[in-house]
Amino acid sequence: MGNAIESKTSVLRESAYPGRGIVIGQTPNGKAMIQVYWIMGRSPSSRNRVFVEENGSVKTDTVDKSVPVDPLTMYYPAKSVGNCHIVTNGDQTDTICESIQSGGSFEAALNARTFEPDAPNYTPRISGAVNLDDAAHAYQLCALKTVAGNPDWCTRQYFAYETAIPGFGHCITTYSDDGDPLPSFEGEPIVVELFDDLGETCRFYWEVLNDDNKVSLLVKFIDLATNETSLEIANKYGEEDGGTTDKHR
């Protein structure tokens, strides 16, 4: 008999600044795969962002168009190519899409990328994929990061899950907590709980994140029988800073 699965969501709850995060796993009823992605921000420019749905994809956008934008913060965190659903914290989303479209792989795409060039943090590039055409993997996660904060050294950490566990997922974040420079996430992905309902999942993770620093969050359900998707987005800013919540079925 194997050991019982135990959620470690408390790790996220206790961190003031996990930064950007990805969760991938399966609903308790086993009918859908789930992708969760969020962004956080400490500076005014980082907090001047929202998630916007665009033709089934999700992009980052700005609230106040007059505020200067860091190009590293403008990207598509969620896209799909056929039956492959991709979620990342940067423009490597497009790199993975292009690889899949040309017959390549998740790993091959990320072997061509490194961490972000934002010294002194050198933010890890985190990515995940659910490819319903890939019989070898239920889902995959990856972190591209420095070794000991040295930009001359890059480590590529791939985590492949052959079988999804109903009711649970795995989470990777860019940082382990607040700091200067920000300490990169270390170790294996965190086991976290998931739910059958889209809205409940969105509300749960929105509440888990530090209220001062959270900015936007998306939850995507992928129906395993039909490949149909449903999406919910939560934004702290926008709508005169009353925040927004949008559902797309």
Buried (B, 14 or more C-beta within 10 A) or exposed (E): EEEEEEBBBEBBEEBBBBBBBBBBBBBBEEBBBBBBBBBBBBEEBBBBBBBBBEEEBBBBBBBEEEEEBEEEBBBBBBBBBEEBBBBBBBBBBBBBBEBBEEEBBBBBBBBEBBBBEEEEBBBBBBBBBBBBEBEEBBBBBBBBBBEEBEEEEBBBBBBBBEEBBBBBBBBBBBBBBBEEEBBBBEEEBBBBBBBBBBEEBBBBBBEBBBEEBBBBBBBBBBBBEEEEBBBBBBBBBBEEEEBBBBEBE
